[in-house]
Amino acid sequence: MGLVKFGDLVKEVKINIDRNNNPYEYYVAGDHMDSEDLTIRRKGFFATDDVGPAFTRLFKPGQILYGSRRTYLKKVAVADFEGICSNTTFVLETKDESKLRQRLLPFIMLTEDFTRWSISKSKGSTNPYILFSDLANYEFDLPDIQHQDELVELLWQAYAIKESYKEMIHATDEMVKSQFISQFGFAQDPDPKYPITTIESLLSDTISGEWGTDCIDGCGTKVIRTTNFTNEGVLDLKDVVLRTIDEKKVNKKKLNRGDIILEKSGGTKDNPVGRLVYFDEEGIYLANNFTQVLRPSDGINGKYLFYALYYLYKTHKALIKGLGNQTNGIQNLKVPQYLQLSVCLPPLNEQDAFVAVANQADKSKFELKQAIEKIDKVMRALMQ
């Protein structure tokens, strides 16, 4: 078909419901959608949640949900149930299936060209957003309908394989978690399996983060932010900022391999402040001022301690949430009280044995993630 405008083929569906007479059970907010993930993996419930008045927009299975704020996050998802979203989430569908296949639409919206356009047309600086009228002017080269059908088949097959690999990663994580709980349990259990101590007693040091000043010459120090945290306890260092920080502070506060980085400011409704990641990188990094670095003592397997704190967070969220207070919409962790939480202290040889299992699982996950990256490259090439 050649060059076309997005708005000539795609429409924004605006069907609003009366919240005082709402027959729908589920709603989807922005933080229920994951970057570059077409599957909606979480949803909220009107019956139990305090839902804001902006959630009035109806969506149906097969329609595309698009996060119109901070579009660099690439939040594009295909609905597989009926529900409600807010007016900042666009509900999109093709105007004519004979011209543009609905199942191709989400992949078009994940292309680099589409994302660049949406970012360039976004308004505002703190929480940039785009209007549908600006998206409508995006131009792209649309293949004929036969080629579209071929692309749809290939892209969704690749996506299905990628999903199966992600499920294997999740199953591996669950296996490691089950191993930890069966082997050690928690200090909070009615009958703990091992002696109890505090988090603080297992640390040689705690180090506050640094933010410094803007880096003008591009030669600053790498600083890890909470945006580099994943909910799986590993770092995502694709986007690490450089900051100008005094050399003495860098030497004093640079991270060591085996450090645990604790989120002390941040959090969401589903994930209270207090997330953790394990630092196992080469080079000089600092953590930012929204974090606290926990450095395990000699004689403690740092990775065992990380898992003990990570699973404590995952399985006792109410306990962790009780250690936070909120100011200006940000949750702040009471770090001194957090460090007094109880943890089990098994013998070092048992710590080491568990970490050996966890490390082997990490190797398997690394291979699966490499396979996913290869699939992503193939999908990006097809989408372009």
Secondary structure as GFF3:
##gff-version 3
##sequence-region A 1 384
A	DSSP	beta_strand	2	5	.	.	.	ID=ss1
A	DSSP	alpha_helix	6	9	.	.	.	ID=ss2
A	DSSP	beta_strand	10	12	.	.	.	ID=ss3
A	DSSP	three_ten_helix	19	21	.	.	.	ID=ss4
A	DSSP	beta_strand	26	28	.	.	.	ID=ss5
A	DSSP	three_ten_helix	30	32	.	.	.	ID=ss6
A	DSSP	beta_strand	44	45	.	.	.	ID=ss7
A	DSSP	beta_strand	55	59	.	.	.	ID=ss8
A	DSSP	beta_strand	64	67	.	.	.	ID=ss9
A	DSSP	three_ten_helix	71	73	.	.	.	ID=ss10
A	DSSP	beta_strand	76	78	.	.	.	ID=ss11
A	DSSP	beta_strand	83	86	.	.	.	ID=ss12
A	DSSP	beta_strand	89	94	.	.	.	ID=ss13
A	DSSP	alpha_helix	105	109	.	.	.	ID=ss14
A	DSSP	alpha_helix	112	120	.	.	.	ID=ss15
A	DSSP	alpha_helix	132	135	.	.	.	ID=ss16
A	DSSP	beta_strand	139	142	.	.	.	ID=ss17
A	DSSP	alpha_helix	145	183	.	.	.	ID=ss18
A	DSSP	beta_strand	196	198	.	.	.	ID=ss19
A	DSSP	three_ten_helix	200	202	.	.	.	ID=ss20
A	DSSP	beta_strand	203	208	.	.	.	ID=ss21
A	DSSP	beta_strand	213	214	.	.	.	ID=ss22
A	DSSP	beta_strand	221	224	.	.	.	ID=ss23
A	DSSP	three_ten_helix	226	228	.	.	.	ID=ss24
A	DSSP	beta_strand	241	244	.	.	.	ID=ss25
A	DSSP	alpha_helix	247	253	.	.	.	ID=ss26
A	DSSP	beta_strand	260	263	.	.	.	ID=ss27
A	DSSP	beta_strand	265	266	.	.	.	ID=ss28
A	DSSP	beta_strand	276	278	.	.	.	ID=ss29
A	DSSP	beta_strand	285	287	.	.	.	ID=ss30
A	DSSP	beta_strand	291	296	.	.	.	ID=ss31
A	DSSP	alpha_helix	302	315	.	.	.	ID=ss32
A	DSSP	alpha_helix	317	321	.	.	.	ID=ss33
A	DSSP	beta_strand	324	327	.	.	.	ID=ss34
A	DSSP	beta_strand	330	333	.	.	.	ID=ss35
A	DSSP	alpha_helix	335	338	.	.	.	ID=ss36
A	DSSP	beta_strand	342	344	.	.	.	ID=ss37
A	DSSP	alpha_helix	348	383	.	.	.	ID=ss38
###
